[in-house]
Amino acid sequence: MNVIVITACPSGVATTFLASRGLVRAATQRGWKAAVEMHSQLAPFVPLDSETLAAADLVVVAASAPVDLARFVGKRVYQAPISQALPDPSAFLTRAEREAKPLTVAAGAGDGAGAPVVPAPPAAARGTPKLVAITACPTGVAHTFMAAEALTQAGQGLGYPIRVETRGSVGAQDVLTPEEIRDADVVILACDIEVDSSRFVGKRVFRTSTSAALKKSGQTIRDALEKAKVLGGESGQAAAGAGAGGAEQGERRGIYRHLLTGVSFMLPMVVAGGLLIALSFVFGIEAFKEKGTLAAALMDIGGGAAFKLMVPLLAGYIAYSIADRPGIAPGMIGGYLASNLGAGFLGGIVAGFIAGYAAQAVSRYVKLPATVESLKPILIIPLVASLVTGLVMIYIVGTPVAAIMSAMTAFLTSMNSGNAILLGSLLGAMMCFDLGGPVNKAAYTFGVGLLSAGAGGYGPMAAIMAAGMVPAIGMGLASLIARAKFSKQEREAGQASLVLGLCFISEGAIPFMAKDPLRVIPTCMIGGAVTGAMSMYFGVQLMAPHGGLFVLLIPNAVNHVLLYLLSIAAGSVLVGGGYALVKTGKAELPGVTAQTPGKSWSASAGSDRAAAGSS
């Protein structure tokens, strides 16, 4: 018998995953061929293909959250709350086989027995909505392209044409045309950083994160169609102009997104500055002190210019995320003052938020006569916000934050081996907890910010990058060590994960975490903690916050290269061997079937994005 198993719970985390595993295991024991569709945060949503739907003899729905059942009209369907499937999956299937009834059109459009349904919109009756989307993450490497691919596949599976523009580290790709924006019914902004939304004024816009778009792509599309709101403001104007007229421009973006926006703009400056400083050391550690030499020039460019601009950039683009372009000037002024006052990146963060909210307040609440309103974004907002930010930094915030930064720097430069190991373990475990999620980004932001403190910040940054490489490398090693326990698709994913890990893209391990989180996450955290601790214990210092092993090709970018490689290898082998040991056997991603992108509007850039995400 061919059976389709669908699981869904309100949180979309453990219950959905455990119920699907139990039901599939029980179906296999009966000799049934099971296909799974899991509505979960742990894996991208991929709908069942038409061949699987046509071949199904029985549809078992264990759900306490909205599920599309209109696809199964005419099939024998059994519905029950997901809580009934967990205690005894075999008995649940027995009851399903006995009590399943053919699904009628009316039943497919109404409420089921304990599981509300969301019928698919009849395209022929009212037209199929067209969607466009933008994805953007702070580093612009992995999450940006993986979320784009997930949305493209989910849109194709749900029957909604969708085009996705990516804002990666190399800039905008697959840029949406004015015609596509005009024809779109809904715009999805899956962005962890601020992007210019003035193109979409007057359109229905739905904001979410790249993580949500990646892990719950189908639900994201449904939520967008249901919850999107019309974006106010004037088309083509960024922001401050829209800030006075439309509060949607800053709706609930949150402190986290503002901070990540600042970090994303600051990151290239940190990378360039750190590597230029490292290159100056090629001529000798003290060579830059001799004026007129190439070493001195490189140090001036890297340390004298790039690193001095790091904190102003951070503050400026935090303010930009809050108040758009009018926030940049006061934010950068505040960041520069933070650097001069010795408040470092902590002061820059504070200055960015002060400047951003000051500029936003002036834009929203200061009313001027129509004849001088045009002066507000170019004169009034920069002047008032800069004055407020500067005075607050000089007289209130600067000195105490500088004291905190000084104490932190002193601790990092003088800590003993025990404290170093503890800090490295903590940062390493955080990097491996959610693979590009908030905890991972918090640790990475901490490390990048510490680089502004000078030599004291190079050690934690080395531990952070080393630990971030471990999950993806470890999963790749596990697929090589225990080949019999991995399916063909998993082994192919393992090869890609190995390459991504070497490039410091920890998201390469996400497919494995999605399939087996209860084993993958603890294993990766242990390996990351060991790597972080070893790196800090050996006193490894890293001059650049990104690049993976390829940074080692630059002379003096890392001070103890062999010990650094040993730290990475130890954690990776621990993760690879540990997961190879605890993995139970072949386990395809529930509900995932290979899908070939078509030539329709919804998949026109899917393969290109997949290639970009793994490059």
N, C-alpha and C positions, 0 to 999 in steps of 0.2 A: 504494500500500500504506500502511495505517495502522500505524505502529510506535510502541511505547512504549519510551522509553529511561530506565533507572533507573541512577543512579550513587551510590556510597557508598564512603567510605574511613574508616579508623579516626579520623583527626583531623578529618574533615569540613571541610577548608579548601580548599586550592588544587587538589589532585588531583581531588576531586569536581567542582569547577567547571570545570576545564580539560577533563576527560573528557566532560562533558555538552555543552560547546560544540563539541568536535571531532566527536562523534557526530551531533549535530543538523546540523552543517554538511555532513557526509558524507551523511546521509540526505536532506537538501534537494537536494544535487547529483544524487542518484538519482531525484528526483521523488517521494520518499516524504513523507508527512505525519507529522511527528514530534511526540509529546507527551513532555514530560520531567518526571520526578520526581527531584529532587535532594535527597539527605540531607546537608545542609551546615550549618555554623555561620554561613555568609554570608547565609542567607536563611531566613525562617520556613518550616517544613515544611507544605506543603499537599498532601494526597493527591489523586490523580487522581479525577475524578468518574465516576459510573457509566456515563454515555454514552461517555466516552473508553474505559473498560475494555471495554464491549460492542463497540465498533467496531474494536478493535485486532486486526490480523492477525498481529502478531509482537511479542513482548516481549523486549527485549534488556537483560540485567542485567549491568552492569559494576560489581561490588561486592566489597569485601574487608571489609565490616562487615555486621552484621545487617540484613536487609531482609525485609519481610512479602511472601511470595509466595503465600499461600493465596488471595489475591484472583484469581489468574491460573489457577486450576485449569481445565483444558480448553483453555487457550490454548497456542499454540506459543511456548515459552520457551527462550532461550539464556542460560546463565550462564557467567561467566568472571571472574577477578580483574581489578580495575580497571587494574592495571598493563599488561595486554595491550591495552587500548583506546587508550592514550596514543600509542604510536609511530606507528600507522597506523590511524586510525578507519575508513577506507574498507574496508580488508582485514578489520577486525574485524566490520563489518556483513556483508560477503560470507560470512564464516565463520558468522555468526549465522543468516543466511538459509538456508544449506546444512545446518547441523547442529541447528537448533532442533527440539525435540520437544514434543508435547503434555504439559502438566504434569498429573500425576495427584495424587490426594489424598495418597498416601503420599510422593510427592516433595515436595509442598508442605509436608509436615510434617517433612521430614528435612533433612540437610545437602546443599547443592548443590555444584556443581563449583567449589570455591574460594570460595564465598560463603555463609556460614552464614545461615540464615533464621530468622525468628521468626514462627511461624504466628499468625494472628489468632485470638483466643479464640472458640470457638463459643458465641455468646450463647444460642442456644436450648438448648444442652446444660447449661450451668452458670450461666447468668445473666450479664448484662453488668454489670461493675463500675461503680459510680457514683463520680464524683470531685468534690471541691470544692477550691478554690484561693484563695489570697490573693496579690496582687501589690503590691509597695511598693518605691519607689526613693527616694533621698535627697531629691530636689526634689519628687517627687510630681506631675510634670507629664506627661512624655512616656512614658518607659519603663514606668511603672505601667500605663497604659491600652493601650499597644501590646502588652505582654506578655500582658495579659488577653485582648485580641482574638485574638492568635496561639494561645493555649491553647484558646480557645473554638472557633476554626476547626479546629484539629488534632483536638480531641476529637470534633467533629462528623464530620470526615472518617474518623476511626478507628472511629467507632460507639460511643464512650463518652460517656454523659451527663456533663456537667461544668457546674458553676456557679462563677463567679469573683467574689470580693469584691476591690474595689480600695481601697487606702489611699493616696489622692492628697493633693494640697496642700489640698483642701477637706474632708478627712476621709474616713471610710469611706463607700463607695457600694456599692449592690447587696449589702448586708450579708447574710451567710449566716444562715439561720434555724436554730433548734435542731433542727427536724425534718430539714433538709437535712444538717446535720452528723451527726445520728444515723444517717441512711440511707446516708451516704457510706462507701465501702470504703477510699478513700485520700484523704489531704489533701496537696495540694501547696502549699508555702510558697515562692513565688518572690519572695524579699525580699532587698534589699540593706541593709535596716535591720532592727532588732529589732522584732518585733510580738508581742503577747501570744498565746501558743499554749495557754493553760490551757483554752480551750474544747475542745481536741482531745485532751486526756488520754485515753488508752485507745484512740485511733484510730491507724491506720498513717499515719505522717507522712513526707514526703519533702521535704528542703530543697534549694533551688537558688537561682540568681540570676535577676533579671529579664532579663539579657542572654541567658542560656542558654534561658530560656523563650521569648524572642522569636525567637532565631535557630535554635533546634533544638526547637521546640515538640513535634513528634511524638515525638522521641527522649526528651524530658523526660517525657512521659506514659508511655512504655514503661518508662523507668527507674523512675518512681514506682511503677508496678504491680509491678515486680520487686524493687526495693531498699528500699521504704518500711519503716520500723521503728516499732514501737508506742511511743508517747510515754508516759513514766511520769510520776508525780507525782499530785497530787490535783486533781480537776476544780474549777475556779473559784478556785483559789489561784494567785496570781502569785508566783511565783517563788522567793522565798527559801524558802518552804515547800517548793516543788518542788525547790529546789536541793539540799536535804539528801537528798531521797529519789530523785531522778532526774537522772542526769548528762546525759540527753538534752536537758535544757533549755538546755544550753550547748554542745551537741556541735559541734565544729569550725566555729564561726562565724567565727573568724579576726579578726585585728587590723583588717583593712580594713573589715569589716562594723561592728565596734564604732565605728570612727572615723566612718564615714558616718552611723551612727545619731546620734552627737553633732552632726554638721554639720547634719543634717536638722532637728533641734529648735532649733538655734541660728539657722538661716537667717532665719526670720520676724523674730526680734529684730534681726538685722543690717539687714534691709531697712527695718523700721520706724524704727530709730534713725538710719540714714543719711539717709533722706528727711526726717525731722524736723529734723535738723541742716541739711540743704539748705534747708528752708523758713525756718529762722531767718535764713538769709543774704539772704532776700528784702528784709528791712528794712535791709540793709547788712552788709558783711562783719564789722564790729566792733560791730554794734548789740546783740548779745547781752551785751556787757559792761555795759550799763546795766541795773541791777537794777530789777525790777518791770515791765519791758516784756514784750510778747508774744514778742519775739525771745529774750529771756533765758529765758522759760518753755519755749519750744520747744527751746532748747539744753539746758536742764536735763532735759527729758523724753528727748530723743534721746541726747545725749552723757553726761548725768549719770546717767541711769537705764538706758536700753536698752543702751548700749554697755558699761556696767559689769556688766550681767548676762550679757553675751555669753559671756565665758570661763567663768563658773560654770555656765551652761547647757550649754556644750560638754562640760565635765568631768563634770557630773552625768549627762548622758545617755550618755556613753561608759561610765560606771560602771553605768548602768541596763542597757545592752546586755549587759554581762558578768554582773552579779549580780541583775538585775531591780530591783524597787522598793527593797530595802534598800541598793542602791548609790547611790541618788540623793543622799541627805543627805551622806555622806562625799565624794561626787564634787563636789557644789556647794561644800562647805567648802574642799576642795582647790583648786577653780577660783578661788574668791574670794581665797584666800591667794596663788595665782599672780598674780592681778591686782595685789594690794597689794605683792608683791615685785618687780613689774616684769617677770615672766617671760612675760606675754602669752599668746597662744594656744598657743605651744609648751609653756609650763608647764601650761596647762590640759589639754592632751592627756596630758602625763605624769601629772598629778594624777588624771585620769579613769581611766587604766589602773591606777595604784596603788590608788585607792579601790575600783575594781571587783574586782580580784583579791583585795584584802584582805577585802572583804565576802564574796566567794565562798568564800575559804578558811575564814573563820569559820563560814559556813553549813554547809560540808561536813564540816569536821574537828573542830569544837568540839562535843563531846557533853555534853548536860545531862540531868539527871533529868527524867522525863516531866512532873513537876509544874511545872517552870519552863521547859519547852521553848517554850511559847507566848510567853515574853518575848524569845526570841532575835531575831525580826525587828524588834521595836519598841524594844528596849533594848540587847541585847548587841551585835548586828551594827553598828548605827549608832555606838555608843560606841567599840568597839574599832577599827573601820575608820576612823572620823574621827580618832581619836588617832594611829593609825599614819600615815595620810595627812598629817595636819598636821605631825607631827614630821619626817617625811621631806622634806616640802616646805620647811620652815623651816631645817633643819640640813644637808640633803644636796643636794637638787635645786634649790631656788629660786634661789640665788645664781649658779651656773654657767649655768643656763638664762636667767636675766635678763641675764647678760653676752652670751650669744649673741643674744638678742632685741635688746639695745641695739646691738650691732654691725650686725645686719641692718637695723635702722631707720636707723642712721647711713649705711649704704651706700645705702639706697633714697633718702634725702633729699639725698644729696650726689653721687650717681653722675653721671658725665659722659655726653654724648650717645652715645658708643660703647657703653658698658656698658648704657645704657637700650635702645638698639636691639637689642643682643644678648639681653637679658632678654625684651624684647617679642617678638622672633622665636621664642625658645624656648617661651615660654608660649603664643603663638599657634599654633605647630605642634602642641604637645601637645593643645590644645583641639580640633584638627581631625583628630587621628590616629584615634581610635576612636569619636567621636560619642556621648558618654555612657558610655563604658567606663571602665576603671580609670585609664588615662593622662589622659583628659579630666577625670575627677573629681579626680585628684591635683592638676592645675593649678588647678582651680576651688577646691578646698579651701585650697590655698596662698594664693590671692587673697583669699578670704573671711577667712581667719585673719589676714592682714596688715592688715585694716581695724582690728583692735584696736591696731595700732601707731600709729594716727593718720594724719596727712597723708602719711607715707611709703608707706602701703599703698593710697592711692587711685589712684595711677598704674597699678600692675600690675593692679588690679581692672578699670580701664577697658580695658586691653589685652585682658584675658581675655574680658570680655563682648563686645567688638567682634569678636574673632577667632571666638568661639563662634557668632556670627550668620552668619559668612561662608559655611560649607558649604551650609546650607539655602537662603540667598538665592542663592548662586551656581548651585546646581542648578536653581532656579526660573528664573533668567535664561537658563541654557543651553537649557532646554526652550522658551524663547521665541525665542532667537537662531537655533537650528538646529532648527526645528519638523520638518523633513523627516526628521531622524535619530531622532526620538522617536515612539513609538507613541502612540495616543490615551490609553491608560492612563498612560503615562509623562508625557504633557503634563498630565493631570489631577493626577498626583502632584506635578508641578513647581509647579502653582499652589498646592497645599496647602503645599508646602515653602517657597515664598516667604513666605507668611503666617507660618508657624512660625518662620522665620528672623528676621523682624522682631520676633518676641516673645522672641528668644533661646532658641529650642528647636532646638538643632542636630540633634536626632534626626530632623528632617524630611528630612534627606538620607540616612537609612539605606536606604530602598528603592533608591536609586541606587548606594550603596556595595555593597549585596548583589548587584546585577546585574553590576557592573563595578568590582570593588575595585582592580584593578591600575591603573586610570586615575583613578578618583574620589579615592582616598586621597592619592596624591602631589599631585594638583591642588589639593585642599582644603588640604593642609598648606602648600603654597607660598603660597596666598592668605591663609591664616591668619597665617603668619609675616610677610608684608608688612603686613597690617593691624595686628598687634601691634607691629611695629617702628615704624610710622608713629605710632600712638597714643602710644607711649612717647617718641618723638622730639619730638612736638608738646607734650609735657607735659600731656596730658589727664588729668584726675582725675575719678573717678566716686564718688559718695557711696553708691550702692546697688548690691548685687551681683546684681540680677535685674531683669527688666522689659523688656529690649530697648529699642527706640526710644521706647517709650511713657514711659520714665523722663525723656526729654528734655522732656516737657511740664511737668515740675515745675521751677520756677525754681531755678537754681544746683545742680541735681543733677549737672550736668556743666559744667566751667568753660569749655572751648573747643568749643562745640557744632558749629560749621561744620567745624573741623578734625577733630573726631570723626566727623562724617558723611562727610567726605572719606576718612578712613582705612577706614571700613566699605565705602564705595562702591568704593574702589580694589581692595581684596581681593575683593569680591564680583564685580566686573567681570572681574578676572583669573581667578577660578575659573569663572565662567560662560562667558567667551570661550575660556578654555583647554580646558574640557571639551567645549564645542561643536566645537572644532577637532579634538580627538583622538578623539572618539566615532566609532565605525565605522558605526553605522546602527541601525535599529530592533532592539531586543533585549528581548523579553518576559522577565519573570522566569521562569526555568526551572521548569516544573511548576505554575505558578500559573494557575488558571482562575477566572473570576469565580464566586463562590458566594453564593447568597442565603441568609442565615440563616433557618432554619426556626423553627417555633414550639415546638420541643422544649425539654426542660430544658437541653440543652447550648448552646442559642443564645439563651436568653431575654433576655440582657442584652448580646448582642454588639454590636448597632447602637448602643445607648446608650453603650457604652464607646468605640466608635469615634468617636462625636461628641464625647465628653468629652476624648478624647486629642488632638483637633485644635482644641479651643477655647482 
